[in-house]
Amino acid sequence: MQSRENIYLERKKSNEERILDINKQTNLYSILRVIIFVSAIITTYFVYKKTTFTYAILILLAHIALFIYTVKLYEKTEDKKKKLEKVIKINLEHIKRLNGEWKKFDDKGEEYLDGEHGFTNDLDIFGKSSLFQWINVTGTSFGRKKLKEILRINELPNKQEIILRQETLRELGEKIDFREKLQVETMDIEESDDEIAAFKKWCKDRNNRIISLPTKIIRLVCPIINIAVIVAVILGVFRWEFLILLLAGDYLILRTLTKETVEVLKLFSVIKKNLQAYFKIIELIENEDFNAETLSNLKAATIINGEKSSKKFKQLADCAIWIYDRGNGFYFLLNALLMFDFQILYKLEMWRIENGDYVDGWFETIGDIEAISSLSLLSYNNPNWCIPNIEDGLIIKGDEVAHPTLMDKAVSNSFVLDKGKSIMLITGSNMSGKSTFLRTLGFNLILTYLGSPVRAKSFNAGIFNVYTCMRTGDNLEESISSFYAEILRVKNIVEASKRDEKIFFLLDEIFKGTNSLDRHTGATILINQLSTEKAMGLVSTHDLELCDLETTNKKVVNYNFREYYENNQLRFDYKLRYGKSETKNAIYLMKMAGIEIK
């Protein structure tokens, strides 16, 4: 099988070659424009000298038409080039996702960090070196927010839903051309929440004045009168002053538009470029063949009353194109002559009466396909990962499981937790790999519920609500110490257990913020409380005496990580072993840091 990196490299190279061909075309069009311009001057001059003024004008108009046509060809070719440059950028970013350079991507989703959430902060779902930073290819605000909602797993999926997600991600992952086109269309979108909110509000509102009979008369009759007067002025029937007076009257009529209506025109002048992108995204979905139920349903949602939504959205996008910069002198003249504001407002009003109620659904579809496209990258980019088996019972079992974001540095481990041994107590010296192992299990479990493959040879898991307590810190604003913050998170886990939820918990360095006696007593009580029929989890600790629980609590099993010394240097193999830890390295690490030990 060809490696994913080679596939992306070939796609990058292919598009670079196409750009070279396009550069030749654009250079040719540039030369042709100069030739046409020079020809226009010389030919028009000689025709004027040899024949009549009329023929000279015709020759000049022909050159102007040819020049405009060449400019259009040039612009069209440049647009193709810009798209190809986007494709090259997309493939370069995919390569970075494969080799670990994705950790330099700017968008980390840091605004989604939430210390109150059950697991997102501790498992690096958002923020620096996070899952979001790794996979996010959304370009719209809808896609970005939808991806955030999916990654938070606010509602735990059932077995069938997870299997459907697996099928969905597997299919969309293989549709590399579709995903690439989708990302190309979203790359230039610039949105603000205020603009989106204003547009959605406009879609829900109605303005009956715009479609009233008086406005209709103004919209249809005034332009006819203006054109007729212009013709009459040219023919000498009326004086120019009469036309100026008439246009001044038209301007006063335009001034009757309310500030709210003018703001609508300004809004569309800003978002018209985005509307074109939205229409093209919906069109992409409509034109693609899908097999997975989720994707087929998204496509079906784009058909409204038997008509494609892209056609409806294109009507709005094409209408918005005609809204120019309202401070432009040309727009002012066009507006006065043709009552252009009224023409545009009428088309916009008729459009939103017919389609305004569908816009939220269209935006939701765009968000869904973008979020799924982001998640499908893990499926496509990692063909050697396994598809997890979803179990009905209380079990988590993994063979050669490694942390996905650690790339080549990750060390794999195998383990099993089931109804008989449901709490793994992990001991080990500092830096030996305890916290990383907890995150490895937690991260892969979240990927499982998202429908993604996981980094393992095999992985079996039941469905649990995931709770973590790993990165607690002081909260100065609320006067909360790190120890009390840890207690609050532990409280949430205990309450979930009492609600008879199926839970999977990860507790790192349990109760590290208090004295050794209280830590041991508190940890013992907590582990015994969590030894229920529906709870499972991992607890890491430096309290070796806590390992005695294995003899008094049949749910507890001891595992450890250890270090070794080579040439008087501290080394770690990060391999999980049965039993409690028998090694220590704190004193050695203090000496390494330059602290004098007497």
N, C-alpha and C positions, 0 to 999 in steps of 0.2 A: 504493500500500500504506500502511495506517495505521501510523504510527510506533509502536515498542514503548513509548515513554514515554507516548504518548496512550492506548494500551491499558491500561497500568497505572494511569494517572490516572482513566480511566473506571471501572475495577474498584474503585478506591479510593472514588470518588464514589458509585457504586452501593451499596456496603456502608455508607457513612456515612448514606445515605438510609434504608437498612433499619434501622440502629440508631435513627434518629429514630422510626420506627414502633414498634420494640420498646420504647423508652422510654415511649411512650404506654401500651403494654400493661402494663408493670411498674408504672406509676403507678396504673393502673386496679386491678390486683391488690392494691396496697398499700391503696387506699381500700376495696376489698371486704373485706379482712382486718379493718380497723377496724370496718366496718359489721357484719360477722359477729360480731365480739367483743362489740360493744355489744348487738346483737340477742340474743346468747346470754344475757347477764346479765338483760336486761329480760324476754325471753320466758320464760326458765326461772323467773324469780321469779313472774310473773303466773300461769303454768300451775300452779306449786306452790301458789299461794294459791287458785286457782279449782278445781283438780282434785286429783290425788293425787301423791304423791312419785314414783311409778313413771313417770307421764307426764312429770313434770318432768325426770327422769333421761333419758328417751328423747329429749326435746327438746334437752337439753344434749349428748347423744351425737351427735345429728344435726348440731348446730352445730359440734361438734369435728371431725366427719368432713368437713364442708364447709370448715372452716378449714384442715385439713390438705391437702385437695385444692387449695385456693387457694394455699397455700404451695408445693405441688409445681409448680403452674403457674408461679408466680413464679420458682422456682428453675430450671425448664426454660427459661423465657424469658431469664433471666440467663445461663444457659449458652450460649444462642444468641448473646447479645450479646458474650460473651467470645470466642467463636469468630470473630465478625465483626471484632472489634477486632484479633485476631491476623491475619486476612486483610488488614486495612488496613495493619498493620505490615509484613507480607510485601511488599505492593505498594510501600510507601514504600521499603523496602530495595532492591527491584529498580530503582526510579527512581534511587536513589543509586548503584547499580552502573553505571547508564548515564551519569551525569553526573560520576563521579569521586569522589563523597563516600564511596564504600566504603572508602577508605583510612583512615577513622575507625572502622571496625568493630573491636570489641574482640578478637575471636578471630583471631589472626594465625598460629596454629599454630607459635609460636616454639619449643615443646618438641621439634619435629621437625627443627630446624636441625641439620645434621650436616656438620661440616667434612671428614669422610672420604668423603662421598658424591661421586660423579663430577661432579654438576652442580647439585644443588638449591640450595646456598647462593649460588653465583655467578649463577644465573639467576632468583633471587627466587621460588622455588617455595613456600617457607615464609618466615614472618617478616613484617616491616613491608613494606607495599605489595606483597604477594606474590600469586601465583595462588591460593593457598589462602584468603587473606583475602578475595579478590575473589569467589570462587564458592561457598565453603562454606555450604551450607544444611542440613547434617546436624544432627540433634538427639540422636541416640543415640551412645553410645561406639562401637558397631559400625560405624555409618556414618562416623564421624570417622576411625577407624583404617583403614577400607577406603579412604577417599579418600586418606589419607596413603600407603597402599601403592601405589595406582594412580599417584599423582603421582610417586612415586620411580622408577617403571618399572624395578623390579629385574630383570625378565625382558623382554627386547625382543620385541615382537610381530612376527609375520610379516605379509605383505601382506594375506592374507585376513582375519586377525584385525583389522587396522586398518580394513579396509572394513566389517566387521561392526560395529565400534565406531562408525563414521561413521553407519551406518544406525540404530543404537540411539539415539545422541544426537539425531539428527535427529527420530526419531519421538517420543521422550520429551520433547524440547524443545517440540514442538507441543501436548503434553498439559498445557496450563497449569492446567486445573482439577484434574487428578490430582496434579500436583506441589504445587499449593497446598494441597490436602487433606492430602497426605502431610506437609507441613511444619507444618500446623496441629496434627496429632496428635503431633508430636515436640517442639513448642515448650516444653511444660511438663515434659518428662521430666527428672528429676534423678537421675543415676546416680553411683555411685562404683565404682571397679575392684574394691574389696573386696566390695561388695554383689553385683556381677555374678559374681565368682568364687565367692562363697558359694552363690549360686543355682545356678550350673552344677554345683558340687560336690554340692549337694542332689539335683539331677536324676539324677546318676550313682549316688548312694548308695541303699541299701535298708535298711528297718527292719522286719524280720519280726515284731517284738513288737507293732507297731501293728495288724497283721491277724491276730494269734494268737487262739485260741479264748477264753482268759481275758479278753483286752482286748475282744473282741467281746461277751462277756457283760456286762462292765461298761458298755460303750457303749450296749447296748440295754436291759438290765434296770434299771439304776440310775435313768434318767429316768422309766421307767414306775412304779417304786416311789415316787419322789419326788412325782410328780403324784398318784398314788393317795393318798399320805399327806396331801398338801395338801387334797384333796377331803375326806378323812376328818376332818381337823382342822376344816375349815369346817362339816362336818355334826355336829361335836361328838363323834365317835367317839374321836379321840385328842386329847391336850393339845398345846399349842404347843411345849412343851418337847421333846416327842418329835421334832417336825419339826426343831427346832434341832439336836438331837443327831444326827439323820440327816444333815443338811447338813454338820455337822462331820465326820462319817465320810466323806462324799463329798469334802470338802476334803482329808482325809488321803490318799485314793486319788489325787486329782489331784497331790498332792505327790510321788507315786512317779515321776512323769515325770522323765526325766533332764534335766540341765542342757542337754545337746545338743538334746533335743527342744524344750525351751522356747526355745532360741535360734532354732530353725527358725520357731516361731510369731512371734517378734519380727522375724525377717527378713521374713516375709510381711506383717507389719503395716506395714513400711517401704516395700516395693516394690509393694504392691498397686495403687497408682495407675499405676505404670509398666506393670504387666501389662495393665491396661485399654488403654493406648496401644499396646502391642505387638500385642494382638489386633486393634485397629482398623486398624493398618498392614497386617497380613497380610490382613485382610478387604478393604482397598482394592486390594491387588495381585490378589486372587482375582476381584474384580468388574470389573477393567479388561480391555479387549480389546487385545491386543498383536499386532503383525505381525513385528517384528524378532525374529530367532532368540534373541538373548540375553535379551530381555524375556519371550518366550514360555517359555523354559526356567526363568526365575525363577518365573513363575506356575505352571508345572508342578510345581516343587519344593514348592509349598504344598499339594499333594494327597498325602495319606498313606493308602495302602491304600484308595483310592477315596473318602476322606473329607477334607473341607476342614480345613486346619490351624487356621483361625480358629475353627472350632467347638470344636476341642480346647483351644486357648489360652483361649477364652472360659470354658470349664469351670473352668480354673485361676483365671482372673481373678475370676469370680463367687464361687468358693470363698474366695478371699483377702479379698473385700469383707467377709465375716462376721468377720474377725479384727479386733477392736476394740483400742483402747488397753488393754493388760492391767492397767494400774493403775486403770482406771475401776471405780467401785463397781458400776455396772450390769452390767459384764462379769463381775465376781466372782460376783454373784448368779446370772446366767444360766449361768455355768460350773458352779456347784455344783448347780443344779437339773437341768440337761440334760447334764452332763459334756461341755460344749461343746468343750473342748480335744481330747477323744478323738474327737468327731464330726468336727472339722476335720482332725485328723491322719490319720484313716482315709481321708477323701476325698482328701487330699493324697497319701497313700501309694499309693492305687489309681491316682491320676492319673499319678504318676511311673513306676509300674511299666509302664503302658501307653504313656506318651508321653515319658518322661525322655530317651530316647536321641535324640529328634528336635530337642531344643531348640537345640543348637549349629547345626544346619542352618537353623532358623527365624531365629535371630539373624544368621546369615550372609546370608540372603536379605534381611533388613531392611537390613543394612549395604550390600549390593550396590545395592539400589534407591535408597537415600539418596545413595550416592556417584555413581551414574549421573545421578541427578536434579541434583546439583550441577554436574557436567560439562556437562549438557545446557543449562544456562543460557547458555553461550557460543554454542551453536548457535542458540537462540531469540532471544537479545538482540542478535545481530549478523548480521542477514540479508544484509548487504552483504559480509560476509567470504566467502572462497572455500573450497571443499572441496579439499584438496590431492590431487594425483595421486601415487600411490605407484609409484615406479620400481624396477625390478629392478637397475639398474646403479649406477655411482658418479656420482651427479649431485645437485646442489641448485641449483635455478633459481627465482628469484622475480621477479615483476613488481609494482612498487609495494608493496613489503613495508614494514610499519611495526610499531612495538612496541605490542602490544595494551594494556598498562596505562598508557601515556602519554596516552591519550585524545586530545583535540584538539591537544595539544602535539607529537604524533608527526609526524615527517617521513618520507615513504616513499622507498625507494630500490629500484632494480632491479639484479640481479646474476646471474651464472651461474658455477658451479664444476662441472667435469666431469673425466673421466678424464685429459684432456689438460692442463688447468690446474686442479689440485686444491688448491693452497695459495694463498690470497690474503694478501699482505703489505700491511698498511694502515699508512700513515704520516699524520702530520698534527699540527698544533700542539695545545697544551693546550685542552681544552674544545670541540674541534671536532666530536666525535661518534663517535670511534673505539670506545670502550667500549660506548656505547649501540647501535652497529651490531652489534657482536658479540653482545650480549644479544638484540637483535632477531631475529637468525637463530636463536640457540639456543632462545629462548622459543617461537618459531613452530614450530621443529622438534619440540620436546617436545609442543606442542599437536597436531601432525600425528600423532604416535605414540599420543596419547590418543584419537584419533578425532575431534577437534574441528576445526571450521573455523579458518582462520588469517586474520590481518589482511593481506590482499594481494589484488591483482587476479587473480593466478594464482600457484601454488606447486607445484613438482615436487620430490620428494625421494626418494632411496633410503633404505634402513633402516640406520642406524648406531648403535653405542653412543656416547653423547655424553660427552665429557670436557672439563672446563674448568679453567683456572688463571687466575683473575682477582682474587680478593679474598684473598690470602694475608696473614697477619699473624703477629706474634710470639705464641708460646705460652709464657708464663712458667712455667707449672706443669711443662712438659716440657722447659724450657730450649731451645726451638726458635726461631731467629730467623725473620723473615719470608722472608729469602732461602732459608734451608734448607727452610722449609715449602713454598716454591715449587718447589724441587728435588724434594721428595718427591712433589708432585702431577705434575710433569713425568715423574718416574720411572714413575708409574702409567700415563701415556699411552704412553710408550715400550714398556713391558712389554705393554700391550694390543696395540700394533702388532706386536710380535714374536710374539704368540700368533695372529697372522693374523686378528685381529678386523677387521671393517669399522668404522672409527672416524671420528667427526667431532670435531675438537678446536677449542677457542677459547682462545687464549693472549693475554692482555692485558698490554701493556708487559713483554714477555718479559725476564726476568733484570734487572729494574730495580733490584734491591738490591745490585748489585755495580758495579765500575768499568767504564768504557766499553770497554776492551780485552777484558776477560773476557766482558762482555756480548755483544759482537760475535762473539767466537770461539765462545762457548757457543751462541748463537742460530743461527749458521751450521751448526754440527754437528748441532743438534737438528732444524732444518728439513730438512737433507739426510737425516737418519735417518727422518723422517716422510714422506719422498717415496716412499712405497711404493704398491703397486697397490690397496691397500684402505684407505688413509688420506686424509682430506680435512679441511681446516680453515682457520681464519683466525688470523693472527698480527698484532697491533698493536705498533708500536714507534716510538721516537723516533730510533732508529739509522738514519739515512738511507743510510749505507754498506751496510747490509744489503740495500738495494734492488738492489744489483749482482747478487744471486743470480738475478734474472730472466734474466740473460745466461748464467749457468752451469748453472742448474737449470731444465729445461724445464717442471717442474711448477709453478713459482712465477710469479705474476702480481702486479704492483704496482697498488695503488689508494690514493687519499688523500682526506682531508677538509681543507678549508682555511677560513681566515677572511678577512674583508675589513674595510675601514675606511670608515665613513660619518660625516661631520661630526666627524672625529677620535675616533669611537667604534668600539670593536671589535664586529664583527658576525659571526655564523655562519649559514650556510644549511643545514648538516648534509647536504649532498648528496655522494654518492659519485662520485669522478672517477677515470678511468684515469690511471696513472702515479704517480710518487713525489711527495711533498709538496715544495713550493718555498717555503713560508712559515714564519715563526716568530713567536711572540708572548710568550715567557716574560718578556722584559724589560718589555714593556708591562703584563703582568699584575702584575708586581712593583710597578711604579709605581702601578697602580690600587689595590693593597693598601696603599699609603702607605709603601712601602720606598724610601728615597732612593737613587737611582743616580747616582753621580758619574762 
